[in-house]
Amino acid sequence: MKPNVAAAKAALSHLDIEKSPSAIRAKSRDFFWYSPVLKARLDHVEADFVVAPRDEAEVIEVLATCYAHDVPVTTRGAGTGNYGQAMPLAGGCVMHLQNMNRVRDVQPGRVICEPGILLKDLDAHCRAHSGQEIRMFSSTWATATIGGFVAGGSGGVGSCTWGSLRDLGNIIRLRVVTMEETPRVLEFRGEELARVSHAYGTNGIITEIEMPLAPAYDWVELFVAFDDFAPAMDYAEGLGNEDGILLKLATVFEAPIAHDYFQRVRPHVAEGQSLVALMVAPQSMDGLLTFTARTPGARIVYRSDASDWEKAPGRIFEYTWNHTTLRALKVDPSITYLQVRYGFPDHKALVERIRAQFSPEVLQHLEVLRENGKAMFAGLSLVKFTTEDRLDEIVRAHEDAGAMIFNPHRYTLEEGGRQSVDDRQLAFKREADPKGLLNPGKMIAWDDPDWSYERMYAYPGLRAAE
Ligand code: FAD
């Protein structure tokens, strides 16, 4: 089945089709270039055309047309993913959801919206409507969409209290369109959500999302400095386990991350100091100050509600999650990163083991994450990149020590996840995308069910560079 791109494009020409070649190129790219490994492989990737449906009926039209002409479709929210999730490896159509950005309903504790709304706009709407906010968001809050977060993200600001997107209750309902001759519209809740959430749009397109909300607060943002790393890690974990203190964020940066890479923070921390970033509900500030006073060596260097800094640092969460990597990359282009799960109860011992082996080649950046009621860590470690072989060696050493790696230097769901097939996602793809046209090359199990994961998967359909 050879794609007939020209026929599909002509049939969709009455829709919002991108005409500018430079915009087509820009809308074919995400933040894959964070990884030197992906940059070397995906830099040339480009869609044949970009179409932006205005509503679900137009999504159905795009999918049915591309199905009829065997054209691959890669869906795009805002293209801020950094695993190459939104890269159209086989070319074809990029379906950009920028026009589908309406909020349909806000109720106490829940919101129903279209997938293309930016996280910040969704938050602003819910706050203005009834003083509510989304429970968690990626640190790309200002630029990313809710659909991209659900289909390509994992957790973020808010995960120290609410856990990950995959945890029960953090997504309520998804409405999904299939890629068939006559696309179907399905509604998923509960057990069924795992079929399409975090599936990179490989087996269905999300057209409506129902998410839980929490009361909105004017979060107080703080930086707390420590002379050593271990007390900083203990403090952040301890706070994460304080039942009565409401947090939205608790992040640890090993020295010299704050001093070397956070330019506005640099005048306020010494090179050898590790830093903790926090977002605390205003009514929890008394508790936070008491906890901090009980912690020897903890020194608050910034609080957003009482700051004397000459240059304000901006929103604190834009130093955390993958923004840490972005800030480091801007100062030192040889920096890359790894995504690590330091699971309870060995999380702190594991961090120390890895640190002893690799610091300063690998610097610890830890996000407090709640899992089953306990604080543990998601590590987004900064790595000084030298070669792919060395990076693989570092990955293996983490795995040998017992830390799980979600490898951000791979573009497939499996390698960026738990290195195993998600049977629910594969089964749904068989049903919902029988020709395998949705975001091809991202689900290994579809292409090669016997893949062993010992080496990097290379999608055979990846367009060659011209
Ligand atoms: P895109 O990149 O456009 O898409 C992501 C994936 O979802 C793609 O595979 C796409 O095909 C698919 N998709 C998009 N919309 C739909 C839809 N409606 N139906 C089906 N599939 C769809 N991620 C986190 O989880 N937490 C973080 O804190 C975080 N911080 C980041 C910081 C930086 C600086 C950067 C560059 C990235 C970060 N990310 C983070 C990754 C990414 O920004 C987020 O996951 C973000 O929410 C993705 O949203 P997007 O709109 O850009 O999605």
Boltz pocket constraint, residues with backbone or C-beta under 6 A from the ligand:
constraints:
  - pocket:
      binder: B
      contacts: [[A, 30], [A, 31], [A, 74], [A, 75], [A, 76], [A, 77], [A, 78], [A, 79], [A, 80], [A, 81], [A, 82], [A, 85], [A, 86], [A, 97], [A, 115], [A, 137], [A, 138], [A, 139], [A, 140], [A, 143], [A, 144], [A, 145], [A, 146], [A, 147], [A, 148], [A, 149], [A, 150], [A, 151], [A, 152], [A, 153], [A, 154], [A, 155], [A, 156], [A, 157], [A, 199], [A, 200], [A, 201], [A, 202], [A, 204], [A, 205], [A, 206], [A, 207], [A, 320], [A, 321], [A, 322], [A, 323], [A, 326], [A, 439]]
      max_distance: 6.0
